[in-house]
Amino acid sequence: MKKIFLSILFLTIVFNLNSQELKQFNNKAFAQGEKITYVVYFESFITGKIFAAYATLMISPKIEYINNRPCYHAILSGKTFQKWEWAIYVDDRFDTYIDTIALVPWMFLRSAKEGKYRAEQQLNINQFTNQAQFIDKIKNTNSVFTVDPYIQDMISVIYWGRNLDFSTMKPNNNFKVRYVFEDSIYTSNVIFGGREKIKIQNGTFDCYYIMPEVQVGNVFKNPYPIKAYFSTDLNQIPIYITAKIRLGNVRVELYEYENLRNPLTSKIK
């Protein structure tokens, strides 16, 4: 009798865990197989304009499962060209697994080589219990901490943001974004700048732009040094990003794209 009771209790717990639901966040902006490539430039008074790297933002063609939840597997990767490695060597890859229903991450992986710095990290997020586990494989540390409901990571927030309705916002409207990185939670106040036409080498695009708040320190001199431009069509893909850092300016431009979910109607010419 005792064994039967325990079995029923176990099945009840499992059923309740599996039946938990997250609030649906409708995705109209991206789909599996999307791949966007960017050119990264560095500019300063001393160096002039340096064509430094390519960066790729992509979604795996296949849906993958984390904690029995269907997920988009998003990957951001970038590496400096060999001829500039003497000045700054970067070879980074970030993976995030985003719930297809709620657009929140379940797992975030970071593999970074930046100069002499190395990182191999894993962040497991339980969106049901609001608990996160941060594993640093190089430092050999493992910590568990509490996170906000529907917390984002630094890559998943891009895909979540692409589904915001910028068309209803007015210049200087703002909203807050909460995201987790390593074992800390950050809040960024994001200012909506408005609408602007941007001309890059790939063409001219009608864009919305935002200015996210950053931490002032060794890299940034002021809290709003970044302007990020998104296409005004349903894809709302990042078109152009400019960031003022202490050593100069970093510029990221759209180079090529494939398998977009919607027509890129924001391209003017």
N, C-alpha and C positions, 0 to 999 in steps of 0.2 A: 504494500500500500504506500509506504514511504517513497519507494522508487518511482511509483506511478505519479505521486504528487510532485516529486522533484522534476520528473520529465515534463509534466504539464506546465510547471512553473518556468522551466527553461524555454519551452516552445512559446510560451506567452511573452517572455522577455524578447526573444528573437523576433517574434511577429511584430511586437511594438516598435522595435528598433528599425525593422525593415519598412514599417508602414509610416514612419515619420516623413513629413513633407516639408519642403522648403518653398518659400514664396517664389512664384514664377516671375522671371524677368524676360520679357519677350525679346528675342534676338532677331533683328531684321538686317543687321549690318554685315555679317560675315558667315562663312560656311567652311566645311572641310575642304582642304586642298588649296586654299588661298595662300599666295606667296607674294610678298612685296619686298623689293630690294631697294636699298638706299645708298647714296654716295655720302660719305662723311668727309667734311673739310675742316681744317683748322686754320685760323687767320690770326696774325698778330702784326704789330708794327715792325718787329724784327724779322720774322720769317716770311711775311707775305701770305698768300693763299696756298695752302698745302692740301693736295688731294691725298687724304690719309688712309681711308679704308672703305670697304663695303660693309653693310649690315643687312641682315635678312630677318624679316618678321613673317612667320608662316604658321599655318595650321595643318597638322597631319591629315592626310586623306581619310584616315580611319578613326572612328569613335573608339575611345579606350575607356576602361572601367577602373575606377578607384573606389574602394569601399562599396562595391556593387552599384556605383552611380555612373551613368554614362557621361563621359567627359570629352571636351575638345582638348587635344594636346597641342598647345601653342609653344613655339620655340623662337627665341630671339638670339641671334648669334652675330658676332662681329670680330674681325681681326685686322690689325694694322698691316699695311703693305710692308714687305720685307725691307725695303730701302729706308723706312722710317723707324725700324725697330731699335736702332741705336739711340733714338731720341725718346721714344715712348713705345713700349711693347705691350700690346693688348690682344688677348685671345680669350674671349668670353662667350659663354653659352648659358642661357637661362631657359628652363623648361617649366611650364605650369600646366596643370590639368584642371580645366574649368568645367564645372557642372553645366550640362547643356540646358538644364531647366532653369536654374537659379542664377547662372553666370557668376558663380563664386568658386574660388580655387579649393582643391582638396590636397594638392601636393605641389611644392615648388622646389626645383633643383637649381643649384648654382655651381658652375664650374668656371673659375676665373684665374687668368694669368695676366697680371698687370705689373710690368716691371719685375721686381723681385717678389711681389706679393702673390700668394697662391690661396685659393679657396675651393673647397669641395664641401658643399652644404646641402642639407635636405630639410625641408620644412613640411611637416604633416599637419593638416588642419582638419579638425573634426567640426564641421559646420552644424552638427546637431547638438553637440555638447559645449561648443565655443571654447574648445581646448586646442592648443597647438603644441607640437613637439619639434624642437629645433636641434638638429644633429650637425655638429661640426666635425667632419671626418679627419681633418688635419690636426685640429686642437684636441680631438678625442673627447668632446664634451657632448652632453645630452641633457636638455632641459625641457620642462613642461610648464606652460603658462596659459593664462586665460586671455582670450581675444574677444573682440566685439562680434555680435551677430552679423553675419554676411560680410565679414572682413575680406578685403582684397589683398593681393600681393602686388609687387611693382610691375608685373607684366599683365596679369589678369585685369588690372584696373584700366589698361589701354582698351581692351575689348569691351569691358563694361561701359567705359566712357563713350565709345563709338555708338552706343545705343541710346545715349541721352538725346533728348529732343532739343537741340540747340536753336531750332527755328522759333521756339517760344520764348527764348531768352532775350533780354535787352542788354546793351553795353553796360558794364560795371555790375551786372548781376553776379552773384557769387554762390558757390556751394562748397561744402567740405567733403573731403575724401579721407577715409581711414584705411590705412594699409599696414601690413606687417612686413618687416624685413629683419632677417636674422631672428633675434629673440626680443625685438622691440616693436611697439606700435607707434605709428606716426600719423599726425593729422596735417593735411595740406589744405589751405584755403585756396580755392581756384576761382579766378576772376574771368568772366566771359568778356572778351574784348569787343566782339562784334563780327562784322563780315568784311572781307577784303579780297581783292583779286591779287594773286601771287604769281609772278612770272619766274619760272625756273627753266633749266635746260630742257626738261621734258615737255614743257608747254606752259600755258597760262591756265590757272584754275581759280574758280570761285570758291572761297574758303570761309569757314568760321575759324576764329582763333581764341585760344584761352591762354591764361598766364597762371601757372601753378606756383604756389608758394614753396620755397626751398629753405633749407637751413643755411644761414650765413656762417662762413668759416673759412677753411683753407682753400676751398674751390670757388665759392660764390661771395661777392662783395655786398649784394643786396638781396632782399627776400623774393623779388620777382624778376629774375634775370632771363627767364625762358618764355618764348612765344611759340606755341605749337598750333599749326594750321591744319584743319581737317576739311576734306571735300564736303561740299554742301549737298551732295546726292545721298542716297540711302546708305551707301557704303561707309561714309564718313571716315575714309582712310586718312592716316597722317600723310600730308603732302610735303610739309616743310617745317623744320624746327630750328630755331636759332637760340643760342644760349651764350650769355656773356659770362666768362669766367675770369679769374684774376690774371691769367696769362694771355688772354685774347678772346677770341670768339670761336665757338663750335657751331657748324652748320650741317644739317642733315637734310638732303633733298631726295625726293622720289626719283628713282632711276627706271625701274620697270615693275610690272605687276602681271599677275595671271590668276585666273579662276576667281575673280571677284563675284560676290553674290548678286550684285546689281550692276546695271550699266553705269559707267563713269561719266554721267551727264554734266558734271561740274567742270570738265575740261573744255575750255572755251576755244583754244587753238593750240 
